[in-house]
Amino acid sequence: MIMTVISALEGEDDKAFMVSLYQDYYGLVRKTVYNITHDADNAEDLINDIFIKLIEESVRKVKTLGSHK
């Protein structure tokens, strides 16, 4: 699911950055979320939600910065 969201990003650099971010932090986020929920299925749903929110916020901020040019 998350890779579908990442593939919808416009720039190739943005896609590569988000894939790298996901790969670098997935394990830490999963461990943290699982330690809180103790439920693997809920943990995966929450992980997707976290990364989707991160992507949305990043895109919003980049667009905001771009509008100030």
N, C-alpha and C positions, 0 to 999 in steps of 0.2 A: 504494500500500500504506500509506504513512504517513498519508494522509488518512483512510483507513478506521479506523486506530487513533485518530486525533485525534477523529473523529466519535463514537467510543464513549465519550469523556469525558462526565462527567455535566453539569457546568456550562457554560453558554454563554460565560462569561468565561474559563474554563479552555481551552475550544476556541479562542477568539479569540486568547488568549495563545500557545498552542502553534502555531497557524497563523502568527502574526506571528513567533515565534521561528524557525520553520522557514524562512519566507521571508527573514528577515533574515540567517540564518547558513548557509543551504544552499550558497551560492556559496563561502564561505570553507572550509566543511567539505569540499565536493567537491574543491576545489583541493588542500587539504592531503592528503586521502586519495588522490587520484589521483597526487600527487607521490610518495607512498610506494609505492603498488601498481603504477603504470603500466599499469593494467588498468581500463578504463571499466566493464565489467560487475561486477567485484569491488568497484570503488569505489561503485557504486550500492547493492549489497547491504550494504556496510559503512555507508554513510550511513543507510540505513533502520535498520540495527541500532543505530547511535548514537542516532538520534532516538527510537526506540522505548524504548531503555534510559533515555534522559533523561525521557521521559514517565512510564515506570514508576516511576522514582525520585522524580519530582516528586509523583506521586499518593501514593506511600507516605509521603513526608514530610508532605504536607498532611493525610493521614489520621492520622498520628502526632501532629501538632500539634493536630488537632481532638479527639483523645482526651484531651488534657490540660486541657480546659476544665472 
